[in-house]
């Protein structure tokens, strides 16, 4: 994307920020501000595309009605025959991961989460699986999630405690700590071990 088209990235990012604010915000004045940010994003899009502001709002700002799943990435990084897990604030452990951010690819988001949660720079190698969360993890959420497990290679770095995680470590399948099973369960981590040891791996999906 050329420099002259960066407005599109900015409009999409503003919309994503406003949407998150409207979902999580509680203060009525903040909600008014987020609505205005969402309107500005729609106005930017309308101005640049020639589509009417009303049509843009319908296409660009509407999160009611038909919903598509959110995307969640989980990065599988190995050191020998052990897998990297991070300890979350509640004391349970998970593969580094989180939402795929607007403007980032699945691979870029996986790498970003590894850096943020484990302090490591990494390279995304291949997709292990694409899963419907409801088929594998509990509890069931009101929103739908598509989980993408990505085999990654660590390139360097070191863990530092942060706002999301308090520790990191490598574990064998036989010595897994208490897991945040709403994010990844033992079966999913075992699948990552299989992908790591396989000479050839066919991406699983359901």
VOGU-3710 file (C-alpha; in Angstrom, 3 decimals, decimal comma):
1> xxxxxxxxxx> 0,000/0,000/0,000  1,451/3,342/-1,056  1,870/6,404/1,125  -1,161/8,049/-0,485  -3,385/5,141/0,645  -2,469/5,212/4,327  -5,782/6,928/5,052  -7,407/3,521/4,647  -5,242/1,992/7,384  -6,006/4,967/9,611
11> xxxxxxxxxx> -9,748/4,750/9,005  -9,769/1,009/9,729  -7,718/1,494/12,904  -9,995/4,310/14,121  -13,014/2,103/13,513  -11,421/-0,780/15,431  -10,557/1,486/18,381  -14,057/2,950/18,452  -15,699/-0,470/18,233  -13,654/-1,790/21,150
21> xxxxxxxxxx> -14,398/1,340/23,167  -18,109/1,052/22,558  -18,025/-2,594/23,637  -15,968/-2,224/26,800  -16,698/1,385/27,774  -19,138/2,242/30,543  -18,862/6,001/31,000  -21,501/7,780/28,893  -19,135/10,605/27,938  -16,514/8,115/26,741
31> xxxxxxxxxx> -19,180/6,316/24,740  -20,125/9,588/23,048  -16,473/10,124/22,124  -16,135/6,616/20,733  -19,266/7,116/18,634  -17,725/10,293/17,252  -14,467/8,474/16,447  -16,500/5,819/14,631  -18,337/8,538/12,681  -15,047/10,197/11,723
41> xxxxxxxxxx> -13,735/6,855/10,417  -16,890/6,454/8,330  -16,639/10,024/7,055  -13,015/9,442/6,022  -14,033/6,349/4,104  -16,997/8,110/2,480  -14,883/11,111/1,488  -12,220/8,976/-0,175  -14,469/6,401/-1,839  -17,444/8,503/-2,901
51> xxxxxxxxxx> -19,839/6,099/-1,173  -22,554/7,845/0,816  -21,858/8,253/4,558  -25,030/6,299/5,341  -23,912/3,354/3,217  -20,434/3,408/4,723  -21,881/3,343/8,240  -23,996/0,325/7,300  -20,985/-1,514/5,869  -18,167/-0,186/8,008
61> xxxxxxxxxx> -19,554/0,593/11,456  -22,349/-1,884/12,033  -21,707/-4,628/14,558  -25,333/-5,496/15,232  -27,146/-8,248/13,392  -25,089/-10,794/11,461  -21,782/-11,489/13,151  -18,621/-13,161/11,894  -16,189/-14,926/14,253  -13,345/-13,094/15,881
71> xxxxxxxxxx> -9,867/-14,411/15,144  -7,552/-15,605/17,921  -3,961/-16,727/17,391  -1,925/-19,097/19,567  1,811/-19,421/18,939  3,579/-22,760/19,483  7,305/-22,321/20,113  9,571/-25,219/21,035  12,911/-25,567/22,759  13,979/-29,135/22,186
81> xxxxxxxxxx> 10,976/-31,240/23,131  9,347/-28,624/25,345  6,770/-25,992/24,463  6,703/-22,350/25,544  3,876/-21,270/27,854  3,261/-17,974/29,621  1,650/-17,547/33,025  -1,279/-15,178/33,036  -2,338/-12,875/35,854  -4,675/-15,486/37,342
91> xxxxxxxxxx> -1,817/-17,982/37,670  -2,829/-20,282/34,818  -0,723/-20,938/31,729  -1,312/-20,560/28,000  0,367/-20,433/24,640  1,224/-16,815/23,809  -1,668/-15,384/21,858  -4,624/-13,078/21,523  -6,891/-11,323/19,077  -5,759/-10,697/15,511
101> xxxxxxxxxx> -5,500/-6,923/15,369  -7,083/-4,912/12,574  -4,384/-4,152/10,027  -2,241/-7,190/10,912  -2,143/-10,610/9,295  -2,475/-13,823/11,279  1,290/-14,358/11,131  2,030/-10,771/12,166  -0,408/-10,995/15,060  1,092/-14,265/16,290
111> xxxxxxxxxx> 4,585/-12,751/16,242  3,324/-9,613/17,983  1,711/-11,621/20,786  4,903/-13,630/21,354  6,874/-10,414/21,749  4,308/-8,811/24,058  3,636/-11,821/26,284  6,941/-13,743/26,208  9,488/-11,068/25,309  10,740/-13,045/22,311
121> xxxxxxxxxx> 11,138/-12,078/18,708  9,818/-14,878/16,529  9,109/-16,015/13,006  5,818/-17,639/12,007  6,502/-20,891/10,135  3,200/-22,601/9,341  -0,420/-23,042/10,377  -1,000/-26,010/12,656  -4,779/-25,782/12,855  -7,816/-23,579/12,355
131> xxxxxxxxxx> -10,464/-24,457/14,923  -13,950/-23,433/15,902  -13,413/-22,596/19,558  -16,805/-23,946/20,625  -15,818/-27,426/19,453  -12,781/-27,499/21,729  -12,870/-24,989/24,577  -15,177/-24,042/27,414  -17,017/-22,033/28,553  -19,069/-21,088/25,504
141> xxxxxxxxxx> -18,901/-17,376/24,768  -21,650/-15,092/23,457  -19,385/-14,250/20,518  -17,860/-16,794/18,169  -14,132/-17,322/17,840  -11,944/-18,961/15,222  -8,652/-20,093/16,765  -5,531/-20,306/14,611  -2,545/-22,216/15,993  0,750/-21,114/14,435
151> xxxxxxxxxx> 4,062/-22,946/14,662  6,747/-20,328/15,298  10,501/-20,208/15,788  12,052/-18,048/18,508  14,830/-15,791/17,240  15,934/-14,062/20,428  14,895/-11,980/23,383  14,067/-12,609/27,015  10,966/-12,590/29,176  10,042/-9,457/31,129
161> xxxxxxxxxx> 6,994/-9,250/33,374  4,266/-7,209/31,725  0,596/-6,240/32,008  -0,590/-9,632/30,719  1,879/-12,269/31,903  4,065/-12,819/34,974  6,352/-15,662/33,886  7,282/-17,885/30,974  8,651/-21,402/30,770  9,121/-24,464/28,582
171> xxxxxxxxxx> 7,210/-27,622/29,460  7,001/-31,190/28,219  3,591/-32,633/27,498  3,870/-34,760/30,637  4,553/-31,804/32,949  2,064/-29,188/31,816  1,079/-26,674/34,509  -2,563/-25,663/35,162  -3,858/-24,387/31,844  -6,175/-21,539/30,924
181> xxxxxxxxxx> -8,406/-24,078/29,205  -10,765/-21,508/27,721  -7,774/-20,530/25,568  -5,956/-23,828/25,063  -6,455/-27,260/26,527  -4,147/-30,263/26,779  -5,477/-31,771/23,550  -4,642/-28,620/21,609  -1,158/-28,441/23,072  -0,626/-32,138/22,261
191> xxxxxxxxxx> -1,606/-31,289/18,680  1,132/-28,641/18,639  3,656/-31,266/19,796  2,545/-33,520/16,927  2,994/-30,710/14,404  6,433/-29,903/15,779  7,691/-33,483/15,479  6,083/-34,282/12,113  8,206/-34,182/8,978  5,143/-33,144/7,047
201> xxxxxx> 2,063/-31,591/8,567  -1,363/-31,125/7,049  -3,221/-28,204/8,610  -6,171/-29,380/10,647  -9,474/-27,545/10,464  -13,015/-27,944/11,701
//
